[in-house]
Amino acid sequence: MIALEIALIAFFSFHVAKQFLERKRVEQEVARMEQEIEKLENKNDDLGALLEYAKTDTFIEREAREKLNLVKEGESLVLIPEVDADASLSSADKDQDNPRSAILGDSHVKLWWEYFFDYDQLWVE
């Protein structure tokens, strides 16, 4: 009789422990999913704010200026040419007889000088 009682206690203890571990696993899964829901809600809020910003005149104007190169009436568009390092070195070799090139050399100072003082190449009406 004692052996039967011990066997029943062991059997029920095993099932209780199994249920306890299963419940713990489910609680952890629920906690993980709640965190994921919170992340997705935050992302949704951010996207909603971005959508609201995209509907504003400020955003539309900025996108038109940056992507379409549009300007307001009375403004002038300035295009800054991209400088290729190899091309600037070869042009520097050509400018050795130029006194300004002798003073400035092949440096960023020369590029800034050309940017500010050779402005006739940069302005587009």
C-alpha positions as CSV (number, residue, x, y, z in Angstrom):
1,M,0.0,0.0,0.0
2,I,2.8,2.4,0.8
3,A,4.5,1.7,-2.5
4,L,1.2,2.5,-4.3
5,E,0.9,5.8,-2.4
6,I,4.5,6.7,-3.2
7,A,3.9,5.8,-6.9
8,L,0.8,8.0,-7.0
9,I,2.6,10.9,-5.3
10,A,5.5,10.6,-7.8
11,F,3.0,10.4,-10.7
12,F,1.1,13.5,-9.6
13,S,4.3,15.4,-8.7
14,F,5.7,14.7,-12.2
15,H,2.6,16.1,-13.8
16,V,2.5,19.1,-11.5
17,A,6.1,19.9,-12.3
18,K,5.4,19.4,-16.0
19,Q,2.5,21.8,-15.9
20,F,4.5,24.3,-13.9
21,L,7.3,24.3,-16.5
22,E,4.8,24.6,-19.3
23,R,3.1,27.6,-17.6
24,K,6.5,29.2,-17.1
25,R,7.4,28.8,-20.8
26,V,4.0,30.3,-21.9
27,E,4.5,33.3,-19.5
28,Q,7.9,33.9,-21.0
29,E,6.5,33.7,-24.6
30,V,3.7,36.1,-23.6
31,A,6.3,38.6,-22.1
32,R,8.4,38.4,-25.3
33,M,5.3,39.0,-27.5
34,E,4.2,42.0,-25.3
35,Q,7.7,43.5,-25.8
36,E,7.4,42.9,-29.6
37,I,4.0,44.5,-29.6
38,E,5.4,47.6,-27.7
39,K,8.2,47.9,-30.3
40,L,5.7,47.7,-33.1
41,E,3.4,50.2,-31.5
42,N,6.4,52.6,-31.1
43,K,7.4,52.1,-34.7
44,N,3.8,52.7,-35.8
45,D,3.7,55.9,-33.8
46,D,7.0,57.0,-35.4
47,L,5.6,56.2,-38.9
48,G,2.4,58.1,-38.1
49,A,4.4,61.1,-37.1
50,L,6.5,60.8,-40.3
51,L,3.3,60.6,-42.3
52,E,1.9,63.7,-40.6
53,Y,5.2,65.5,-41.3
54,A,5.1,64.4,-44.9
55,K,1.8,66.2,-45.3
56,T,3.2,69.5,-44.2
57,D,4.1,72.3,-46.6
58,T,7.6,72.4,-45.1
59,F,8.3,68.8,-46.1
60,I,6.9,69.2,-49.6
61,E,9.0,72.4,-50.2
62,R,12.2,70.7,-48.9
63,E,11.6,67.6,-51.1
64,A,10.9,69.8,-54.1
65,R,14.1,71.8,-53.5
66,E,16.3,68.8,-52.9
67,K,15.0,66.2,-55.3
68,L,13.6,68.3,-58.1
69,N,15.9,71.3,-57.9
70,L,13.0,73.7,-57.8
71,V,13.4,77.3,-56.5
72,K,11.0,80.0,-55.4
73,E,10.4,83.0,-57.5
74,G,13.3,85.4,-57.2
75,E,15.8,82.8,-56.1
76,S,18.7,81.5,-58.1
77,L,19.8,77.9,-58.2
78,V,23.5,77.3,-57.5
79,L,25.1,74.1,-58.8
80,I,28.3,73.0,-57.2
81,P,30.3,70.7,-59.4
82,E,31.7,67.5,-58.0
83,V,35.5,67.5,-57.8
84,D,37.2,64.4,-59.0
85,A,40.6,63.9,-57.2
86,D,42.3,62.5,-60.3
87,A,41.0,65.3,-62.5
88,S,42.0,68.0,-60.0
89,L,45.5,66.6,-59.9
90,S,45.8,66.6,-63.7
91,S,44.5,70.1,-63.9
92,A,47.0,71.2,-61.2
93,D,49.8,70.0,-63.4
94,K,48.4,72.2,-66.2
95,D,48.2,75.2,-63.9
96,Q,51.9,75.2,-62.9
97,D,52.5,78.4,-64.9
98,N,49.6,80.1,-63.1
99,P,50.9,82.2,-60.2
100,R,47.8,81.6,-58.1
101,S,48.4,77.8,-58.5
102,A,52.0,78.2,-57.4
103,I,50.9,80.0,-54.2
104,L,48.0,77.7,-53.3
105,G,49.3,74.3,-54.6
106,D,47.2,71.1,-54.7
107,S,45.3,71.7,-51.5
108,H,41.9,72.2,-50.1
109,V,42.7,75.9,-49.9
110,K,42.8,76.0,-53.7
111,L,39.5,74.3,-54.0
112,W,37.9,76.8,-51.6
113,W,39.6,79.7,-53.4
114,E,38.1,78.4,-56.7
115,Y,34.7,77.9,-55.0
116,F,34.5,81.4,-53.7
117,F,36.3,83.4,-56.4
118,D,35.7,81.5,-59.6
119,Y,32.0,81.9,-59.1
120,D,31.2,82.6,-62.8
121,Q,31.2,78.9,-63.4
122,L,28.9,78.1,-60.5
123,W,25.9,80.5,-61.0
124,V,23.0,79.2,-63.1
125,E,20.1,81.4,-63.8
